[in-house]
Amino acid sequence: MGLLAFNRLMPMQRGRRRRPTQGRNGSVTSVAKRKDSHDDNSRSHKKLRYSGPSLPEAVWHHIHSLLPLRDAARVACVSHSFRRSWRCLPNLSLTRETLGLKGGVGGISSKIALDLAKRTDHILKNHSGVGVKALKLEIREFPFFSTSCDDLNRWLGIAVRPGIEELYLQLHSSHADVYNFPYTLLLDGSGKSIRHLHLGECAFRPTAGVGCLRSLTSLELYDVHITGDELMCLLSSSVALEKLTLAYCDELIFLEIPSLLQRLSHLVVHDCLNLEVIKNKAPYLYSFEYGGALVRLSLGVSLQNLDIDASGWDVIHYAGAKLPCMVPNLEALNIHSSYVRDILVVPGKFLHLQHLCIGTFTPDYDYFSLVSFLDACPSLETFILSAEPDCMEQESVLGDSFHDLRQMPGHMHRNIKDVQIIGFCSAKSMVELTCHILQNSKLLKRLKLSTCYNGEILCSYNNNGKCLPMSRGMMMEAHKALLAVERYILGKVPSTVELEQGRAGKIGGPVQNSKMGPILLRKTYVNIQL
């Protein structure tokens, strides 16, 4: 963007220098001809210098600030204006990538760590510390001795000044137990302007003295040593906070979000191992994302989006039993659990829930029991089930004769329009759930059955355009799933159905396209992926 502005200005300035001028006798004389009237011999002993367009220095500084760090460093070597601008560069992103250091393993990592520390030190030593708006300092490399605590404090002292708006500090895990972020830097007025603060792999011990983070809108703490009381001191002064992210903060036991955070709308808590209670008093919390073990939750009635990735507890049953009364205005629910039971009873109603995503990783789960959950969501429009793809432990619906499928009459899902089952298999309970949805969802417009768990991911990260290989067991189960669809499901699909091409592949090899004989109907969309 900066180079584009520079290139646009150059023709304008060249045109001004070539413009002819009119002499006293009325003749037109060009600048070049006037110069030729001077002593040609003296010109031959001088080097022509080009000083660039005559723009205000503030404009040059702005153009310079739009360049990537390495480009900004290069042009600072060829222009006095850019050299002065370099010492006041507002956006400092000091990472291995921005400094041009190639990645490596083994012995190479020590050299990278040393080079990163040297280049960071050189840049910050030559910076005036004036005008910094954003500082990103990322020291992920080992060994630790390449960057000492004194180095970190000195670098932060240079850049963290009044007027800074973004501070991103991500260190190596070896720093976590030895480096204490100097919160006193925020007490001299530097904290008043900070809007985004990210700290990773360090200790942070704020006290009541940190009362100046009143512009802070986003706070992210990753693997930070901080207690609940210390975090409360920080939050109590951050009245403008809109998003709070806490991950791997193992010193937290009791997390309380104060009511004075009137603007807080998004809360993310992941894998804080010792956390026992999360109590939210922020009146307008809109979205909450949680990952970890079972904790006591108090979220508030304003919550509309909830995402829980559980470990070691049955979040599906927890959601059905607790959430209808805890978060009555919930509109989107995304829950994942590796520990589930078969019997599911939902006593309450999710009156406003429109989007439901359930992820299970237990191969013997009775998927038909989810009908009770669907029945508790009268406004539901989208249902996504992500299941464990290895269903060989379950009773297959395939056999010598048709199985009697269970039915649950009187459960109409009147608003469901989009249903996706990722990890579809021939398990009897999954086929029963699919048939139940088809028979009791009159507004259904789309049904997607994918035999690959997270099948989209299997194909999206390959540069050669091919999909990742499927195991022999997954491939065999995928073909069984297709047979189950043909035998039990296709006959129950309404007469307006479009069956797209599926995907199959060689056992143990990359998945490739395979035509399946499309059936063109009119209304509902069924996509079976192998």
C-alpha positions, 0 to 999 in steps of 0.5 A: 500500500505504501509503495503504491502511493509512492509510485503514484506520486513519482510521475507527478513530481517528474512532470513538475520538473519537466514543465517548460518556463517562459523567459522575459522575451516571451520564449519558452525555455525548458529546465534542461536547456537552462541547465545547459547554459551553465558550465558543462565542465563543472557538471561533469565533476558532480554527481546528480542527486535525486531527493525525491518528491517534495512532500511533507515529512509527516506524509513520508512517515505515514507511507513508511509506516505502511511497509512491512518491517523488512521493507521499511528497514531497507528504504531507511538506508536510502533516504534521510526522511525514511531514516528519521521515520525509521526511528519513529516507526509506529508498528513493530512486529519482531518475530522470526518471520518478519525478521527473515529468519528461516525455521529449523530444528536441532542445533539450528534452533540455537542460532535462530534464537541468538539471531532473533535476539540480536536483531530485536535488540538492534532494532529497538536500540535504534528506535526512539521509543516515540510514536509506537502504536503496536508492538508484537514481540514473539520469542518462541525459540529455545534456548532461553539464554538467548533472551534474558529477563533484563533484555525483555524488560529493556525492550519493553521499556523502549516501546511501551510508552504513552500512546501505544495501543497494541501489545503482543508478547509471546514467549517460549515455555521456558520463560513461563516460570522465570519471567514476570511481566513488569506491570509497572510499565503500565502505571506511568500513563502507558496503560491508558491507551492500550486497547489490545493486550496479549501475554503468553508464557510469563507471570503477570501480577497486577495489583490495585495500582493498575487502574489505568487500562481504561481503553482495553477492549481485548485481553488474552492470557495464554499460559500466564501465572495469575491468580483469581484475585490478581485477575480481578484487580485487572478486570476491575479497571478495564471498564471498556473490555469487550473480549476476554480469553484465558487459556492454560492459566493453571493458577486460576481456581475461582473466576469471577467476571465483575458486573462493571464490565458492561461492554464484555460480550465474548468470554473464552476459557480453555484448559485452566486445569485447576479452575473450579468455578466460573461466575459471570456477572457481566450483564451483556455477555453474548458468547461463551467458549469453554474447554476443559473439565467439569466446573460450576457455571453461572453464565447469566441470562443474556448469553446466546452462543455457547460452545463447550468442548468437554473432557472427562464429563458428559456435557450432552447430558449436562446441557440437556439437564442444566442449560434450559433454565441457566441460559434461557435465551440461547440461540446457538449451542455447540457441544463436544464430549468424549464421555457420553451415556445412552439414556438422554432425557431433556426436562426443559425446553430450549425455546430460542435455540436455532443452531445445534452442533453435537460432537461425540467421540464414543463409538458405542453411543446410542445416537437415536437417544438424541431425538429427545434433545431435538424435541426440546428445541422447537425453534431449531433450524440447523442440526449438525452431528459430528460422530466417531467414524469407527462404528465397527463396535456398534451393531450394524444395520446391515444383515441378511434381512431388514432390521426393525428400526426403532421409532419415536412417534409424536416428535415433530421437528417442525422448523429443521431445515439443514441436517448434517451428519459428519462421520456417518456409518452403518450403525443401527442407531445412526440410521434410526436417527436419520430416518426419524429426522426424515420422517418428522422434519417437514421443512427439511431442505438439506441433508448431508451424510459424510462418512469421513469424520471432519471430511472437509479437513481431510482434503483442505490442507493438501497443496496437491489437491488430493485428499488424505488417505483413509484407513482400510477400516474407514474405507470398508465402513464407508462402503457399508454406510453407502449400502445402509443409505441405499437400503434404509434411507433413500426410500424415506427421502421425500420425492424432491431429492437431489443425490450428488456425486459421492467420493470413494478411493483406494484402500489406504490411498488418496480419496478420489472422485467417483460417480454414483449415479445421480438421482435428480429430484426437486426439494431436499438436498442429500450429499453422501460423501465417502 
